[in-house]
């Protein structure tokens, strides 16, 4: 186990405990000396971890503490890097820009060995062409919890105007799909963004809270995971 991995494991161990744990117990758990544990605890404190305690009393993580973004294992950093690369290739310019700045922030705070490993991990996302102009519009409707009115062409070439309550935006190999409650069909439906000719975010809020609609949609789509 590298030191960066041990620091993350140590922080996770403290996070999972409800009572103070002594340095001696942590040393046995990680097969290191107590002196190493004290040094690691100080390093975590210097990086912003809310660790409370003292020698002889024990150590515990503050109740309101959350894991800082710099504490990734190499494998977790690979997963984050791959996800950000997907967004850069598939999202609209606004969301892709956010992924780019997020990647820069993460690279600035993770340990150098983890940053280098993630940057050179050999994991890539193939480009999927330009993002459809509807992507940002649909994201806006979901974010604001507003109805979306759109001109839609179905698989048979029939054109209709639909008003939907957008719930989920899914990314597939060839297209993006928005799932929502369709007022015309009075049921949940899925619409390919490449088949939307025009779309407008309504001023009307969703008739139900988004979390309720999401739960109802998931009941009909149990194979979908988040």
C-alpha positions in Angstrom: 0.0 0.0 0.0 1.4 3.4 -1.0 1.4 6.3 1.4 -1.4 8.1 -0.5 -3.5 4.9 -0.4 -2.8 4.5 3.3 -3.9 8.1 4.0 -7.1 7.5 2.2 -7.7 4.2 4.0 -6.9 5.8 7.4 -9.4 8.6 6.8 -12.0 6.1 5.7 -11.4 4.1 8.8 -11.9 7.1 11.0 -15.0 8.0 9.1 -16.6 4.6 9.8 -16.0 4.9 13.6 -18.4 6.4 16.1 -15.9 6.4 19.0 -12.3 7.5 19.3 -9.7 5.0 18.3 -6.1 5.0 19.6 -3.0 5.3 17.5 -2.0 1.8 18.7 -5.2 0.3 17.3 -4.7 2.1 14.0 -1.1 1.0 13.9 -2.1 -2.7 14.3 -4.8 -2.3 11.7 -2.4 -0.9 9.0 0.6 -2.8 10.1 2.7 0.3 10.7 4.3 1.9 13.7 2.5 4.3 16.0 5.0 7.0 15.0 3.8 6.5 11.3 0.2 6.8 12.4 0.9 10.1 14.2 2.7 11.4 11.2 -0.2 10.4 8.9 -2.8 12.0 11.1 -0.9 15.3 11.1 -0.6 15.1 7.3 -4.4 14.6 7.0 -5.0 17.5 9.4 -2.7 19.7 7.3 -4.8 18.8 4.2 -8.0 19.9 5.9 -9.3 16.7 7.6 -11.3 17.5 10.7 -9.6 15.0 13.0 -10.1 15.5 16.7 -8.2 13.9 19.6 -4.8 13.5 21.2 -2.3 10.7 22.2 -3.7 8.6 25.0 -7.3 9.7 24.3 -7.8 8.5 20.8 -8.9 10.1 17.5 -12.2 10.6 15.8 -13.4 12.4 12.6 -15.5 15.5 13.2 -19.2 14.7 12.6 -19.6 17.4 9.9 -16.5 16.4 8.0 -16.6 15.2 4.5 -13.8 13.6 2.4 -11.8 16.3 0.6 -11.5 15.8 -3.1 -7.8 15.3 -2.9 -8.2 11.9 -1.2 -8.6 9.5 -4.1 -7.0 6.1 -4.4 -5.3 5.6 -7.8 -8.2 3.5 -9.0 -10.7 6.0 -7.9 -8.8 8.8 -9.7 -8.9 6.6 -12.9 -12.7 6.4 -12.6 -13.1 10.1 -12.1 -10.7 10.9 -15.0 -12.6 8.6 -17.3 -16.0 10.1 -16.3 -14.7 13.6 -16.9 -13.3 12.6 -20.3 -16.8 11.2 -21.2 -18.4 14.5 -20.3 -15.8 16.4 -22.4 -16.6 14.3 -25.4 -20.4 14.0 -25.1 -21.8 17.0 -23.2 -22.9 20.4 -24.4 -20.2 23.2 -24.3 -21.3 24.5 -20.9 -21.2 21.1 -19.2 -18.0 20.2 -21.0 -16.4 23.4 -19.8 -17.4 22.6 -16.2 -15.7 19.1 -16.6 -12.6 20.8 -17.8 -12.3 23.2 -14.9 -13.2 20.4 -12.5 -10.4 18.3 -13.9 -8.0 21.2 -13.4 -9.1 21.7 -9.8 -8.7 18.0 -9.0 -5.3 17.9 -10.6 -4.2 20.8 -8.5 -4.9 19.1 -5.1 -4.4 15.4 -5.5 -1.0 14.0 -4.7 1.4 14.3 -7.7 1.7 10.5 -8.1 -2.1 10.1 -8.2 -2.5 13.0 -10.7 0.2 11.6 -13.0 -1.3 8.1 -12.9 -4.8 9.4 -13.7 -3.5 11.6 -16.5 -1.5 8.8 -18.1 -3.8 5.9 -17.3 -4.5 5.0 -21.0 -8.3 5.2 -20.6 -10.0 7.2 -23.4 -13.5 8.1 -24.7 -14.1 8.1 -28.4 -15.7 11.3 -29.8 -19.3 11.0 -30.7 -19.6 14.0 -33.0 -20.9 17.4 -32.0 -23.4 17.5 -29.1 -26.9 18.1 -30.3 -28.2 21.7 -29.7 -31.0 20.3 -27.7 -28.7 18.9 -25.0 -28.3 22.2 -23.1 -32.0 22.9 -23.5 -33.1 19.6 -22.0 -30.5 19.9 -19.2 -31.9 23.4 -18.4 -35.4 22.1 -18.1 -34.4 19.2 -15.8 -32.2 21.6 -13.7 -35.0 24.1 -13.3 -37.8 21.5 -12.9 -39.8 23.1 -15.8 -41.9 21.6 -18.5 -40.4 21.2 -21.9 -42.4 21.8 -25.1 -40.9 20.4 -28.3 -41.6 19.6 -31.9 -40.8 15.9 -32.2 -40.6 13.4 -35.1 -41.2 9.8 -34.1 -39.6 6.6 -35.7 -42.4 6.5 -38.3 -41.8 10.1 -39.4 -44.9 11.5 -37.8 -44.5 15.0 -36.4 -46.1 16.1 -33.2 -45.8 18.8 -30.6 -45.2 17.4 -27.1 -45.1 18.9 -23.7 -43.2 16.7 -21.3 -42.1 16.7 -17.7 -38.4 15.9 -18.2 -36.9 13.6 -15.6 -33.7 11.9 -16.9 -31.2 12.5 -19.6 -29.5 9.3 -20.8 -26.4 9.0 -23.0 -26.3 6.1 -25.4 -23.9 5.0 -28.2 -25.6 6.9 -31.0 -27.8 9.5 -29.3 -29.0 11.0 -26.1 -32.5 10.3 -24.8 -34.7 12.3 -22.4 -37.2 10.4 -20.3 -40.3 12.2 -19.1 -44.0 12.2 -18.5 -45.7 13.0 -21.9 -48.9 15.0 -21.5 -50.1 13.9 -25.0 -49.8 10.1 -24.2 -50.5 10.5 -20.4 -47.6 8.2 -19.6 -43.8 8.0 -19.4 -42.1 8.2 -22.7 -38.5 8.3 -24.1 -37.4 10.8 -26.8 -34.2 10.8 -28.8 -32.7 14.3 -28.8 -31.7 13.9 -32.5 -35.5 13.7 -33.3 -36.3 16.9 -31.6 -36.5 19.8 -34.1 -37.3 22.6 -31.7 -37.6 22.8 -27.9 -38.6 25.5 -25.4 -38.3 25.5 -21.7 -41.6 26.5 -20.2 -42.2 28.9 -17.4 -44.5 26.3 -15.9 -43.0 24.2 -13.1 -43.4 20.5 -12.9 -46.8 19.4 -11.4 -44.9 17.0 -9.1 -41.5 17.3 -7.4 -38.7 15.9 -9.6 -37.8 13.3 -6.9 -41.3 11.9 -7.0 -41.4 11.7 -10.8 -38.0 10.1 -10.8 -39.1 7.4 -8.3 -42.3 6.7 -10.4 -40.2 6.5 -13.5 -37.8 4.1 -11.9 -40.6 1.8 -10.9 -41.3 1.3 -14.6 -37.6 1.1 -15.5 -36.0 -1.1 -12.9 -33.1 -2.1 -15.1 -31.8 1.5 -15.1 -29.3 2.3 -12.4 -27.7 5.5 -11.1 
